[in-house]
Amino acid sequence: MDVLACLLYAVMGTCVACIAACLPGLHVYNVAAVVLLLVREGPLGRVTQPWVMLFVGMVVGYSIASAIPAVFFSAPDETSVWIVSPAHGYLLRSRGYEALALTIVGGLGGLWVLVAAAPLAGRVSSTARQVVQPHLHWIVGALTLFLLLSEWPRDPERGSTALGRLLMAWVPLLAGLGAFLLSGILGLVLSFRPMVPSAMSLQGIVPAFVGLFAVPWVLQNLVSRAQIPQQYIPRSLDASLSLTLVGTAAGALGGLIAAFLPAVTGGLGALLAGHATAQRDERTFLVAQGATKVVYYVGALVLFLAPGPPFTSGGMASMLAPVHTPRSEREYWLAIAAIAICGAVASLLSLALGRWAARIAGAHSSRRLSLGVLVTLLVMVGGLAGARGILVTLAATGVGLIPVAFGSRRANCLGILLLPMLLDATGATPIAARWLGLG
C-alpha cells in the first residue's frame, strides 16, 4: 500500500504539473515551492516519501508539457527558447501539433535514457564529480565562449559598400555580446539585491526569465501581421527510427551535461544539442530539444535521489535538499519506477492538452492571442513576485528585445546565469560587485 500511495502521489503531481505548464509564465518550481511550504507548515511538519514522489511527478510532467506554451503561444522558459523558432514555422504551416508531438517523442526518449542509466547514476556521478570539480571554472568558461563564438554573421550582403557589409556582419554579433553582458549584470544585481519577497527567494530569477525569453517573443508576435491558421491534427508522425534515435542521443547528451554540472543550465544543454543536430532537418532538432529538457530537469533529480554522497543540482533538488535526505536504494528505485509511469501519463496528457491549445491557437488572431498571453505573463509574475517582480520583468524585457531588434541569437540572454556563475567559479564575484556598487 505504501508503494501504491507513492506512485499515486507521483501521478497526481504529473497531472497538476501538466495543467500548470499550459499557463504561460507559471513554472513548476513556483508550484512546488507553494506545495512544499504548505507541507512543512501542515500537520506533518516534514516531507515524507509520498510527498517526494509528488515532486518527482511534477518535474516529469512539467518537463514534457512545458513545450505546449512554447509551441502554441510563443511563451518559452529558459530551457524551451530553442523550440519556439522552428515550432512557429510549423504553426504557420498548420503543423503546430506535429512540432509538439516531436518534442514529446524526444522527451520520452530522454526518459528511457535515464531509466536505462539508472543503475550507474550514483556510482558514476560520484566519481565524475571528483574529477570535474577542480576544473569547473574553465569548463564553464569554455562553454560560455562556445555560446558567444558560435554566433555567426547574418545577411552581411545587405550593405551597399564593403564598409556597410562589414557593419551589417558585426552589428548582430555586437548586439549578442551586449545582450550577454547586460543580462549577466542583471543576474549579478538580482543575486546581491533580491527584488522579490523573501518567501519567493528560490524563484527570484523567474521574473527575469519571463522578461528575457517570453515577453520579447510575445511582443514580436503582437507587431507581426502573420496569422495562425487552423491546426491539423495528424494520425501519425513523420519521424523515422533513425531520426528519432539521432535526436534523442544528441539531446540526452546535452541534458546530461546540464544536469551533472551545477554551473550549466538546461538552456546551454539545449544549445549543445542544437549544434549537434543543426545540419539535419527540423524534426531531429525538435526531438533533440525535447530530450534535452527532460533529461536536464529529471536527470538532476535522479542524481539527487541516487544512493551515495549527496548531489544537489537543479531547482527541485535545491528545494528538497534542506528538508529531505535520500536514505535507501528502495526509495531510489521507487522514484525510477515513478518516472517511467509518469512519463507515459505526462505524454498522453500533454498530447490531449496540445489538441486544446491547437484549437485555441487556430481560432483566434495572432495579435489577440499574443495580447492574452502577455496579460497572463504579467499577472503570473505579479501574483508570484509582486510589483517588484513586474519591474524586474520590464527591465529584463529591455535586454531581451536587443537580440530581436538586431537579429542576434536570443540564447545570449543566458548571460543572466552564465556570467554570475563564471565569476563565482573564478572567485571574481567580489571584484565585479564592487565595480557595480553592490559590494
N, C-alpha and C positions, 0 to 999 in steps of 0.2 A: 504493500500500500504506500510505503514511503517513496518507492521508486515511481509509482504511478502518479503520486502527488507532485513530485518534482517535474516529471515530464508534462503534466497538465499545466503547471505554472509556466514552464518554458513555452508551451504552445500559446497560452494566454498572452505572454509577453510578446510573442511574434505577431499575434493579431493586433494588439494595441499599437505596436511599432509600425506595422504596415499602414494602418489607418492614419497615424500621426505623420508618417513620411509624406503623405499626399498633401499636407498643408505646407505651402512654401514658407521657409524660414524657421520651421519647427524642427529642431534636431533631436535625435534620440537621447542625447546626453542631458538635454533640458528636462525631458520627461523622466528620465532615470533619476536625476537629481531630486526632483519633487517626490518621487516614489521612495527614494532612499531616506529622505528627510521624514516622511510620514512613518516609515517602518521604524526608524530609530526613536521617534518620539511616541510611538504607539505602545500598546500593552507589552509587546515582546521586548522592546528596547534594544534589540540586536538583530543582525542579519543572519537568518538561518539558511540552511541549504536550499529549501524550496524557493526562497527569495533570490538566491544566487542564480538558480536556474531561470527565474523570471527575467533577470537581467541578461542572461545568455540568449534567451529567446528574443529579447528586444533588440540586441545587437544584430542577430541574424536577420530578423525581419527588416530592420532599417537598412542594412547593407544591401539588400536586394530591392526593396520597394522605393528607396530614395531616388532611383532612376526615373520614377514617374514624373515628379515636378521638373526634373532636368530635361526630359524629352518633350513633354507636352506644354509646359508653362515657362520654359527657359529660366528656371529658378534653381540653379545648382548650388550645392555646398562645395567646400574646397576640394573634395575628392571626385566630384562629378563634373567639374568645369570642362573637362576634355570631351565629355559626351555631347555637350549642347550643340556645337557647330555641326558635326555630321548628322546628329539627330534632327536638327532643324531642317536640314536638306531633305531628310526622309519625310518630315512632317509636311513640307511644301509639296511633296510628291504623293501625298495621301498614304504614306507608309510609316507613319509615326509608331504605330503599334508594332510593326516589324522591328524597328530600332529598339523598342523596349524589350521585345522578346529576345533579341540577340544579346542584350546586356544581361538578361536573366539567365540565358544559357551559359554565358561566361561566369556568372555568379555561382551557378550550380557546379560548374567545372571547378571553380576555385574551392568550393566546399569539399568536393571529392578529393582534391589535392590535400586539404587539411586533414581530412579523416584518414587518408592513406598514410600521411606523415605523422599521425598522432603517436604511434609507438616510439618515435625517435625525438619527439619535441623536447622533453625535459632534458635528456642526456646531451643531445646535440647543442641545444641553445645554451646550456651552461658552459660547455667547452668553448663554443664560438664566442660567447660573451667575454670570456677571459682573454681570448686572442684579440678581439676587436677593440675592447675598451681603451687601451693605451693609444690607439690610433684614431679615435673617434673624431678628433679635431680636424685632421687632414682629410678624412673621409667626407665629413660634412662640407669642408672647403671644396673638395673635388666635385661633389655633386652640385654645389652652388655654382661653380664655374661652368659645369656642364649645362645647367639651366640657362645661364647667360650667354655662353658662347654658341649654343645650338640655335639661337635666334638667327634668322637668315634674312638678308635684304629682300623687300618685296617691291615689285614694279619699278625698278630703277630706270627703265626705259621711258618713263613719263616725262623726264626732263628734256628740254629742247637743246641744252648745251651740255658739254662734258661736266662743267661745274654743277649744273642743275641736276644731272643724273646722279652725281656723287652725293649731293644733298638729299635727293629722294631716297637713295640707298641707306644713308646714315640716319635720317630722321626717325624712322621706326625703331632702329637699334638704340638710339639715344633715349627715345621715349620709353622703351622697355627697361633700360637701365635706370631711368628716373623713377619709373613705377616701382621697381625693385627697392631702390633706396628709400623712397618716401613711405612705402608700405612697411619696410623694415624699421624706419624711425617711428612710425605709428605703433608697431609692435613693442618697441622699447618704451615708448611713453605709456602704453597700456600696462606693461609689466611693472613700471615704477609708480604710476598714478592710475590705479584702477578707477574706472568711471561707472561701474555698475554696483548695485547693492552687494554687501559682503555675503549675503545668503546665496548670491549667484556667482560667487567668485570663480567656480570651476567653469562657468560658461561666459566669463568676461570677454572672451575673444569672439564670441558668436556675432554680436552686432557688427564688428569689423568685417567678419567673413561675409555677412549679408551685403554690406556696402561694397566690398571689393569684388565679389563674384556674382551675386544675384541681381542686385539693383541695376548695374550697368546693362546687363542683357535685357532686362525689362524695359529700361528707358530706350534702348536701341529699337526694340520692337514697337514702342509707342510712336516713334517718329517714322517708322518704316511703313511703306504702302503695301507690303506683302500681305496677302490674305491666306489664311489657313483653310484648305479645302476639307470636305468631308473625308474622314479617315476610313481606310479599308482594313477590315479585319480578316487576315488570311487564315486558311485552314491548315496550311503547312508553312514551314520556314525554309527559305532558300539558303541553306548553310550545310556544306558538306562536312564529313567527319574530319578530314584533314584540316579544313579551315578552322573548325572548332578547336581541334587539338592545338594548332599553332597559336591561336589567340589565347586559349586558356593557359598554355605553358608560359607565354610571354607575360601575360597579366599576373599569373601566380608568382612569377619571379619578382616582378616589381612590387607586388603586395607583400611578399615575404621580406624583402629588403626594408620596406617601410615599417612593417610590424616588428621586425627584430631590432632595428636601430632606433633608439629613443629620440634621436635628433632628426629623424627623417619622417615626413608626413605622407599621408596617402596620396596627396596631390603630386608629390615628387615621384612616388612609386608609379603613379599613372603616367607621368612624363616618360619614365624609363620604358614602360610597357608600350606607350605610343610610338616611341622611336624604334622599338623592336619590330613594330608592325606597320611602320609608316609607308613602306614601299608596297604594301599589299592593299587589298580593297577595304572599303569602309566596314564590311561585315566582320572581318578579322579584327579591325580596330575596336569596334563596339564590344565584341566578345572579350577582348583583352581588357577593356576598361571595366566591364562588369566583374571579371575575375579579380582584377587589382583591388577594387573597392571592397569586395567581400573578404579577400584574404587579409587585407590591411585591418579591417575592423574586427573580424572574428579571430584572425591569427594572433593578434595581440592578446586577446582574452584567453586563447588556448595556451599561450606561453605563460600567462599569469597563473592559470589553474594547473599547469603541469607539475608533477612531483619533482622535488628538488629545491635548490635555492630560489627564493622569491625573485620573480622577474616582473617588473612593472613598466609597461609601455602602452600608450593609448589612453584615451579618456576614460573608458569604463573601468579598466584595471586601476587607474589612478583614483577613481571614486571608491572602488571596493577595497583597495589595499589598507586604508586605515581602520576598516570595520570588519574585515574578513581575511583570514589566513587559510589558504588551501591546506588540507590536512591529510588526505589519503588518495590512493590511486582509484579507489571506488568512486569518489566524487569526480575525479578527472574523467574516468570512462563514462560516467553518467552524463557529464557535460558533452562529451563527444557524441554519445547517442542522441542527446537533445539537439545538438547542432545538426545532425543528419535528418532528424524528423522535422525540425523547424525549417530547415532549408526547403524541404518538399512543400510544407504548408505555406511558407512565405512566397514560393514561386507560383503556386496556384492562386493564392490570394492576390498577388501583385498582377498577375495576368487578368484577373477579374476586375480589379480596380483600374487597370490600364484601359479596359474597354470603356469604363465610365469616364475616365479622363479623355479618351479619344473622342467620345461623343461631345463632351464639353468643348474641347478644342475646335471641333469641326462645326459646332452650332453657333459660335459667337465670333464676332470680328476680332482680328488680331489686336487691335487697339483697345477694344473693350475688355478683352481677356487680360491684356497686359496691365491695364489700369486696375483691374480687380486683384491681380497678383501683387502689384505694387502696394496697394492698400493693405492687403493681407500681410505682406512682409513687415510693413511699418507697425501694424497692430501687434504682430507677434513679438517684434523687438521691444515695443513699448510695454507689452504685458510681461515680458521676461526680465527686462533690464531697466524699465522706466524711461523717463525723459532723457537722462544722460546717455542711455543706450542708443536712443534715436539720434542724438548728437554725434555719437561715435559712428553710427551708420552713415550719416550725412557726410562726415569728414572722410570716411573710407570710400564713399561713392565718388568723391572728387578724385581720389587716387585711381580708383578702378576705371574711371572714364578715360584716363590717359591712353591706355592701350587701344580703347575703342576709337578715340579721335585720331590716333596716329598709325593705326594698323599694325601695332606690335602684338606680341603674344601675351594673352591675359594671365598666363601662368606666372609671369614675372611678379605678380602681386603676392606670390608665395613668400616674397621677402619678409612679410609680416611675421613669419615663423622662422625662416632660414637665417636672416641676419641676426636676430637676438640669439639663436642657438649657436651660430658660428662665433659670435663674440663671447658667449659664455664658454664654449669649448676651448677657446684660446685664452681665456682669462682677461679679455679686453673690455668686458662689460662696464666695470667702474670707470674706465677712461672715457668710453662713449657716453656714459651717464653724466659725467662732469661736463663734457663738451655741450651736451644738450640741456644742462642746468637741472638735471634730475637727481644728481647725487646729494 
